[in-house]
Amino acid sequence: MSRAVVYQKFGGPEVLELRDVPEPHAGPGEVRVRVTAAGLNPMDWGLAAVPEAAARFGVTLPSGFGYDFAGVIDEGPGAGDRVYGGALGRAVADFVVVKAGEPLFRTPDGVSDEVASTLPVAGSSAAAALAVAGLRAGDTVLVGGAAGGVGIFAVQLAKLAGATVIGTAGEGTFPFLRELGAEPVTYGPGLADRVRDRGVTAAVDLFGTETAEAALELGVAPERIATIAAGPTPPGGVRATGGAEAEPGALAKIADAIAAGALTVPVAAVFPVERIRDAVALQAGRHVHGKVVVTL
């Protein structure tokens, strides 16, 4: 037997259970990963809490939990290799079996499993949003939700691309954002007026539509504004996107940048899997600066 976090009904962190389950094994064309760390994302607890969201992703009850993971291949081709990847509804478990074609990447030397486990959703979502917005050197990009799990990647990737970054956040987060290289600004009503003289040329909204609407008010072209959490039809012709639209090789480039010390991943908290409910409650509170990781 092995362990996995599962839920039998939809709800908050209280529905999550660490259970003994039959140990999975790799079949033909598959590899098994001994998971050591799993990074949490809003989509994880969103799928566990909202039946309609789960249905859109084909998640049915009972279900496993989580998407991002990192560990070591222990069955199949590449045994012994350190890897990270994504497995919808299966990540927070002792073992994940990955089929050919599912996302799986080698972890570079110098990148810990805890950090690697934060990359698939947040890294690809940030890269996709910046790509869809057509970010280029010399831009001034407004990043909504800059201190969140996706924002920490978007800010640093934009800086590496040669852009000036203005990041929306609460005032308590301003020192954190400055360390990442962003010029912080408070979110909320009047955002457009607060950045009107900053020369904003592009925007990525990582939380709702406030930043996208402010960018439109500033005259930024809709095709230079991307959202990841505004639903399929954001306002004013703004582009909705997700990690699937990241450019090929985006995650590998991010991992290499981390290994080279050019990009950092602030891990706000690490919980043992036995405290999965505490980890999810912290992440779902939306006030954590950086990523939350569960270890196995």
N, C-alpha and C positions, 0 to 999 in steps of 0.2 A: 504494500500500500504506500501511497504518497499523500501529500497534502495539497489542497487547493482552496481558494476562497470562492464560495458559491453563494447564490441567493435563490430562494424558492418563491419569493413574492417581491413585488416592486415596493420600494420605500426608501427611507434614508439609511444612514450608516448602520442602523440597528438590524437591518435585514441581512447584513453580510456575516457569513459564518466560515470559519476555518475548519474544513472537514477532511477526514481520511477518505481517499478515493482510490480506485484501482490505478496502479502505476502504468502510465502509457509507454509504449515502445515504438520506435521508428520502423516503418515498413519500407517497401521498395520506393525509391525516389524521395525518401524523407530523411530528416535528421531529428534527433532529440537533443534539446538543450536543457542542461541542468541550470535552472534559473537561480541567480544569486541576488538580483535586484529588479524591482519593477517601479517605473516612474508613473505617478498618477497625473491624470488630466481631467478637466471638467467633463469631457464626454463620458468618462467612466461612470461617475456617479449620476450623470444625466440619464444614461441608458438604464441604470439600476432603479432610478426613481420615477421615470416617466414612460409608461407603456407605449405611448405614441412614438416617442423617440426610439425606443427599442425596436419597434416594428419597422421603422424606416431602415434600420441597419440589419434586419433579419434576425434579431436576438429574441429568443423564446425562452420561457421558463421550463425547468430550472436552468440557470446559466452560471458560467464562470464569470470572473471579473477581471477587468483591466485589459490594456492593449500593449503598452510599452514594456519591454523586458530586456535584460542582459544576462549573460552567463557563459557557459562553456558547452560546446557540442560534446556529448558523451556517447552517442550512438549514430552511426551512419557516416557518410563521407565528411572528412574534415574533423574527425574526433580529436579533441584536445584544443581546437581553435576557440579563442574568445570571440563572442559575437553579440550583437544586439539586433533587435527587430521588433515586429509587431504581430500580435495574434489576438484578434478581437474576441473578448470574452474568455480568454484562456491564460492571460499573462501572469496573474498573481497565483502561482502554483510552483511546486517543486520542479516540475518538468513541463516543457512545452514541445509538442511534436510539430515540426514545420514542414509543410509540403513544398515541392518545387514551385517557384513562382511567388510564394509568399515572401514578404519583406524580411531579409536577413542580411546583415552586414558584418564584416570583420571589425573588431574593436582595435584601434591602433594602440601600440605601446604608448604608455604615458597617459592613457585615458582610463579612469577607474570604471568598474562595472556600474557603480552608483551613478556616475555622470553619463555613461553610455545609455543607461536605461531611461534617461530623460529626453533623448534625441528624436525618436521617430515621429511622434505627433507634433510636438512643439517646434522642433527644428524644421520639419518639412512644411508646416503651416506658415511659419515666418518666411521661409524662402519663397513659398508660393505667393504670399501676399505682396512681397516686394517685387517679385517677377511680374505679377499681373499689373501692378501699379507702374511698371516700366522704370523702376528706380535706376538712376545713373549718377555718376560723379557730378558734383555741383548742385544736386537737388537739395532742397530743404523739405524734409518729410515730417509730417505730423503723425505720430504714432499714438493711437488711443489704447489705453490699457498697457502702458509701457513697462510697468513693474511686474506684470503677470508672467505666467509660465511661457507663453509665446512671445510676449513683449521683450523679455530679456534677450532672446535670440534676434528678434527684429531690430532692436536698437543697435546691437553690435554688428550684425550683418550690414546694416545700412551705413554704419560708420566705416566698416572695412571697404565698402563700395565707394567711399569718398563723399558721402552725403552728410549734411548737417541734420541732426535729429532733435526734434522737439517732442517730448514725451508727456502725455497726460497722466496725472496721478494725484493722490492725496498729498498734502504738504509733508506729512511724516515720512513719505517715501523719497523726497527730493534728494537727500544726500546719497541714497542708494542709486538713484538714476544718474546723478552726476558721476558717480564712480564708473558706471557703464558707458559714459560718454554722451548722455543726452542732456539737453537743456529742458528742465522740468517746468510744467505749467499745470495749474489746478484744473481738474475736469469740472463739468457742471455748466449751468446756464451762463452765457456770455463767453464761451470758449473762443468763438470766432473773433470777438473784439480783443481778447487778451493776446492773440497771436497775429492780429491784422497787419502789424508792421514788420513781421518776421520774414516775409517773402516765401510763404509756403507754396511749393510747386507740386507736391504729391502727398498722399495720405494713406495710411493703413489703419483700419478700425478693427481692433481685436476684441471689442466688448460692446455689442449693441450697434447703435447708429449715430451716437452723438458726434463723434469725430468726423464721420463721413458727412453729416449734415453741415458741420462747421466748415469743412473744406469746400463743399459746394457753395456755401455762403461767401466764401473768400474768392470764388471764381475759379477754383481748381477744376480742370476738365474731368468729367465723370470717369473717363477711361484711365485716369491717373489716380483713382481712388479705389482701394480694395477693402472688402470686409470678409471676416471669417465667421461671424456670429450674428448676422443680421437676417438669416433665412435666405431662401433662394431668390427673393426679389427685393433687394435693398433700394433705398430711395434714389430718385434722380438719375437712373441709369448707371449707378455705381456697380462695380464688378464684385460679385460674390465668388469666393474661392475657397479652396481647402488644400490639404497637403498633397492630394493627387496631382495638382498642377505645378508642383515644384519641378524645377528643371532637373533632368537626369544627372545623377551624381551629386545633387545638392547636399544630401546627408553626409556623404563621404568627405566632401569639402569642409563641412562644419566640423566633423570629427577630427580631420587633419588640422584645422585651425586651432582646435582645443589642444591637441597634442603639441602644437608649435607654440602655445602660449598666447596666441593672438585673439582668442575668444575664451571667456570664462563662463561657467555654468554655476550660478549661485544655488546651491542645494540648501534650502531653508530648514529642512527637517528630515531626519531619517528614523523610521519606525521599524521594529521587527514585525514580521507578518502577524504575530499574535495580537498586535495592536492595530489591525487593519481599520477598525472602526474609528479609532482616534485619528489615524492618518487621513482618512477620507473626510472626517468632520473638519479637520484643520484646512485641508485643501478646498473644501466646498465653502468655507467661510469667506473666501475671496480676498482675504487680507494678508495672505502670506506673500513675502517678497522672494520669488524664486520658485524652485521646484520642491515637491515632496516625494520622497522615495521610500519604498518598502523593501526590506531585505529578507531573504529566505536562506 
